[in-house]
Structure formats: structure tokens, C-alpha cells
């Protein structure tokens, strides 16, 4: 009897372990964060829970496939709405890469974030012929902005310039393209067709706590900035906060641009609507600007409150090799830049008065870091590593900006994009 009981107990244990594996990890919104990672290698969106105290992570099963149409596409960007209830993902598919390598089918995929940490695919929204490169959302969660990059060109054909698509967000994550979208980017005298690869929008809602602007009135106007990798420039659009329509800012006869370093590839606006930062991939530096919006930081450098950009003192600031994605922490104190060719992540302290960047502290990432996300509590940072099939996880000390590496999170092949709740 003891031997038979031992065998039965062992079988029950194996069954229970198998049941746990099949059902995936436990996710509790009160104690865990949620990480969303699209994978190019398997064409799915994986989710991971991580403990908000220890950072310990675990995979959640049932990753949904990335939909088409007409087939599963490549990923450029993923974003969560402010409530963390829905996720939006860009996809791009080349149906006939041999005969028509420049013909793509592009779309936005939408997902519901379920209470157990899984995702449910809702549907897709068709985009135009220019492949999507980046996403941005206003702080109220009313509009989704898409950077449509320039198309590739075959010999004897011309490149189609990129543009900005705008969608209003309705119930159950429904998307409706606003009047006039996609919005063109003006031609640059002596330059090439615009190639927007990154977007950032000024906030109309300030952080509730811990930021210098917390408790103060946020602006009612908004500006969208687009990084143009083809013409080394940032373009500034005014945003109609009622309709989402993009236009020229006040005091300008057309959409203005502001010079960057070589090949700007990432852009971020701080949470208090004071500064803009652009990572320049080929010149290995970061351009920093004051936003002319009437705030204290802009009073001395700006002629009017029109969202225009003025370089901060000592800009640009040195970065590592191949700086790409850039993010500002949710409290507006630090800038973090991925150095794609150096496999590192650098953090800079922001001068609250001038916007200049202090000396960088650098930590290692995995191979070919491509995307960064910082949790809204300012305690956790995640970096997707395209070349090493994992996500680098760091605990963040808000007071100092110091990053402490945690164990990397293993993903499917070629992760690209990251969002955190």
C-alpha cells in the first residue's frame, strides 16, 4: 500500500504541474505588472507578468497571433491606452517580396487586455501603402497617431514621401480615421521625400504625483513632433484636441521643421511639457530642445508660445554608438537612450531649469536593443533585444535614475516593440 500510494501521489503531482503549465502563470493587477512583447519570429504578441516588489517575471500562455490582412505581418510598434485596457500594434506585410518588394499591405491590429493578463484580438484597421514605423497617443487616450514611413523605390521609380495618419478612438478600441488623414509632411528644399520614423505628442494631462508639474494646470493645446530620418529634422504639427486634425502651429504659414543631428531615429517629450529630446543614430548624439509654450523654461529663449523648438544650452549631447529609441521617465527627471550598435542603455539627468542633460550612466542590454518602455510608477524599465530573443529588465530608482539589471526575460525569436502596464 505505501508503494502504491507513493506512485499515485507522484502522478497527481505531475498532473498538477502540467495543469499549471497549461494554464500559464498567475497575474494579479494588484501585485503584478504586465509586459506586452510582439515577436517577429513567431508572429504573436506575448505577455509576461512581473512582481512589482521583486521584479520576478513569468510567461503568460495563449499569445494571440498577429493578424493581417492578408497574412500575419511584421511589427513596427505597440502601444497601450492610458488605462491599459487596449493595445494597438502596427503590422506590415509584403505579399510578393520577389516580384513586388516595395508593395506592402499595412494595418493596425487592436487587442483587449484581459484581467488575467492574456490578450484577445479585436480586429484590424487598414492603413495606406506607406509602411507604418511608429505610434503615439495623446495623454487623454482620444487619438492614435501613426508615422507612415517613406516607401522603398525600385530603379526608375520615385520614393513616396511619408505622412502622419490620425485615428479617433471609440468604444471597444474602435478606430475612425479623422478628416484629412493622412497628413502630408512638406517637401524640404534640396532634401528628399520625408521619412517619419518616430513621433511624440505634448501632454494635456500632467502626472498626478511626484513630477514637478503635478498639481498644476496642464495646457489645453497640443503639438505633435515627427522625426524625419531622411532630412535630419523634427516637424511640428498643431493638434486639434477636439477632432485630432493636424495643422500648422500659430504664427506659421506652413508646418515648420527644426534641425537635428544625422538620422534622428527616436523622439520623446517630457511629462511636464517643457522639453523635447531626439536621438540621432548616425551622429551618435541627442538633440535637446525647449518647447516654446509660455512655461518658465521657455520664457527666455522663445519669441512666442507656438510650440516651436529652441536648442537647449550645450545641445547636442554625446551618446553611445547608434542611438535609436529614446524615452523620458514618467516624472520628467531623466532621459534614457538605447545605443543600438553598442548594446547599451544610457540614462541622463535633466536639468529642470534648462533641459540640458547631465553625464550619462550606462548599463548593458542584450543584442540589438530596439524598443524601450518605462512603467508609469517610474520603478521598472524594459528593453526588447531583437538579436538575443529576450527583454532586459531593470529596476529604476526614481530619485537617482539608477538602473539595476534584473534577470532577462526570454521571448520568442526577434522581439520588436514593448509596452508595459
ChimeraX attribute file (.defattr): number of C-alpha atoms within 10 A of each C-alpha:
attribute: neighborCount
match mode: 1-to-1
recipient: residues
	/A:1	6
	/A:2	7
	/A:3	8
	/A:4	9
	/A:5	10
	/A:6	11
	/A:7	12
	/A:8	12
	/A:9	12
	/A:10	12
	/A:11	12
	/A:12	12
	/A:13	12
	/A:14	12
	/A:15	12
	/A:16	12
	/A:17	12
	/A:18	12
	/A:19	11
	/A:20	12
	/A:21	13
	/A:22	12
	/A:23	12
	/A:24	18
	/A:25	17
	/A:26	15
	/A:27	21
	/A:28	15
	/A:29	14
	/A:30	8
	/A:31	11
	/A:32	21
	/A:33	21
	/A:34	25
	/A:35	23
	/A:36	24
	/A:37	26
	/A:38	31
	/A:39	25
	/A:40	21
	/A:41	15
	/A:42	15
	/A:43	22
	/A:44	21
	/A:45	27
	/A:46	24
	/A:47	25
	/A:48	25
	/A:49	27
	/A:50	22
	/A:51	17
	/A:52	18
	/A:53	11
	/A:54	10
	/A:55	18
	/A:56	15
	/A:57	22
	/A:58	19
	/A:59	21
	/A:60	23
	/A:61	17
	/A:62	17
	/A:63	19
	/A:64	17
	/A:65	18
	/A:66	26
	/A:67	22
	/A:68	21
	/A:69	20
	/A:70	13
	/A:71	14
	/A:72	17
	/A:73	24
	/A:74	23
	/A:75	25
	/A:76	20
	/A:77	24
	/A:78	25
	/A:79	23
	/A:80	23
	/A:81	21
	/A:82	16
	/A:83	9
	/A:84	15
	/A:85	16
	/A:86	20
	/A:87	22
	/A:88	21
	/A:89	25
	/A:90	27
	/A:91	30
	/A:92	25
	/A:93	20
	/A:94	18
	/A:95	17
	/A:96	11
	/A:97	11
	/A:98	8
	/A:99	8
	/A:100	11
	/A:101	13
	/A:102	18
	/A:103	18
	/A:104	21
	/A:105	20
	/A:106	26
	/A:107	25
	/A:108	23
	/A:109	21
	/A:110	27
	/A:111	23
	/A:112	20
	/A:113	20
	/A:114	12
	/A:115	11
	/A:116	15
	/A:117	26
	/A:118	23
	/A:119	25
	/A:120	17
	/A:121	19
	/A:122	15
	/A:123	16
	/A:124	22
	/A:125	17
	/A:126	13
	/A:127	20
	/A:128	14
	/A:129	19
	/A:130	23
	/A:131	28
	/A:132	30
	/A:133	22
	/A:134	26
	/A:135	24
	/A:136	22
	/A:137	24
	/A:138	23
	/A:139	18
	/A:140	13
	/A:141	15
	/A:142	17
	/A:143	24
	/A:144	21
	/A:145	23
	/A:146	26
	/A:147	27
	/A:148	29
	/A:149	26
	/A:150	25
	/A:151	21
	/A:152	16
	/A:153	13
	/A:154	11
	/A:155	5
	/A:156	5
	/A:157	8
	/A:158	11
	/A:159	15
	/A:160	17
	/A:161	21
	/A:162	27
	/A:163	23
	/A:164	22
	/A:165	23
	/A:166	26
	/A:167	23
	/A:168	19
	/A:169	18
	/A:170	12
	/A:171	6
	/A:172	12
	/A:173	18
	/A:174	14
	/A:175	18
	/A:176	14
	/A:177	19
	/A:178	17
	/A:179	13
	/A:180	13
	/A:181	16
	/A:182	22
	/A:183	18
	/A:184	16
	/A:185	23
	/A:186	16
	/A:187	12
	/A:188	13
	/A:189	7
	/A:190	6
	/A:191	10
	/A:192	14
	/A:193	21
	/A:194	28
	/A:195	28
	/A:196	31
	/A:197	26
	/A:198	29
	/A:199	26
	/A:200	25
	/A:201	25
	/A:202	26
	/A:203	24
	/A:204	19
	/A:205	18
	/A:206	21
	/A:207	20
	/A:208	11
	/A:209	12
	/A:210	14
	/A:211	16
	/A:212	15
	/A:213	18
	/A:214	16
	/A:215	12
	/A:216	12
	/A:217	10
	/A:218	15
	/A:219	16
	/A:220	10
	/A:221	15
	/A:222	22
	/A:223	26
	/A:224	25
	/A:225	26
	/A:226	29
	/A:227	31
	/A:228	29
	/A:229	25
	/A:230	20
	/A:231	24
	/A:232	21
	/A:233	25
	/A:234	25
	/A:235	22
	/A:236	27
	/A:237	26
	/A:238	21
	/A:239	20
	/A:240	14
	/A:241	17
	/A:242	9
	/A:243	14
	/A:244	23
	/A:245	22
	/A:246	25
	/A:247	17
	/A:248	16
	/A:249	21
	/A:250	15
	/A:251	10
	/A:252	10
	/A:253	8
	/A:254	14
	/A:255	17
	/A:256	17
	/A:257	22
	/A:258	16
	/A:259	16
	/A:260	27
	/A:261	21
	/A:262	18
	/A:263	25
	/A:264	33
	/A:265	25
	/A:266	28
	/A:267	28
	/A:268	26
	/A:269	27
	/A:270	24
	/A:271	24
	/A:272	24
	/A:273	26
	/A:274	26
	/A:275	28
	/A:276	25
	/A:277	29
	/A:278	32
	/A:279	35
	/A:280	29
	/A:281	26
	/A:282	15
	/A:283	19
	/A:284	21
	/A:285	26
	/A:286	27
	/A:287	23
	/A:288	28
	/A:289	25
	/A:290	26
	/A:291	28
	/A:292	24
	/A:293	23
	/A:294	17
	/A:295	16
	/A:296	11
	/A:297	20
	/A:298	25
	/A:299	15
	/A:300	10
	/A:301	15
	/A:302	19
	/A:303	13
	/A:304	14
	/A:305	16
	/A:306	21
	/A:307	26
	/A:308	26
	/A:309	25
	/A:310	19
	/A:311	22
	/A:312	21
	/A:313	14
	/A:314	11
	/A:315	17
	/A:316	23
	/A:317	18
	/A:318	17
	/A:319	25
	/A:320	23
	/A:321	18
	/A:322	23
	/A:323	33
	/A:324	30
	/A:325	27
	/A:326	28
	/A:327	24
	/A:328	25
	/A:329	27
	/A:330	22
	/A:331	23
	/A:332	25
	/A:333	23
	/A:334	24
	/A:335	23
	/A:336	26
	/A:337	30
	/A:338	33
	/A:339	28
	/A:340	24
	/A:341	15
	/A:342	17
	/A:343	21
	/A:344	22
	/A:345	26
	/A:346	20
	/A:347	25
	/A:348	22
	/A:349	20
	/A:350	19
	/A:351	13
	/A:352	15
	/A:353	10
	/A:354	19
	/A:355	25
	/A:356	23
	/A:357	26
	/A:358	14
	/A:359	13
	/A:360	19
	/A:361	14
	/A:362	19
	/A:363	16
	/A:364	15
	/A:365	26
	/A:366	22
	/A:367	20
	/A:368	21
	/A:369	31
	/A:370	23
	/A:371	28
	/A:372	25
	/A:373	23
	/A:374	23
	/A:375	18
	/A:376	15
	/A:377	15
	/A:378	18
	/A:379	19
	/A:380	23
	/A:381	22
	/A:382	23
	/A:383	31
	/A:384	32
	/A:385	28
	/A:386	25
	/A:387	16
	/A:388	18
	/A:389	21
	/A:390	23
	/A:391	28
	/A:392	21
	/A:393	23
	/A:394	22
	/A:395	21
	/A:396	20
	/A:397	13
	/A:398	18
	/A:399	10
	/A:400	10
	/A:401	20
	/A:402	17
	/A:403	21
	/A:404	13
	/A:405	16
	/A:406	14
	/A:407	12
	/A:408	20
	/A:409	19
	/A:410	17
	/A:411	22
	/A:412	19
	/A:413	18
	/A:414	20
	/A:415	31
	/A:416	27
	/A:417	28
	/A:418	26
	/A:419	25
	/A:420	22
	/A:421	21
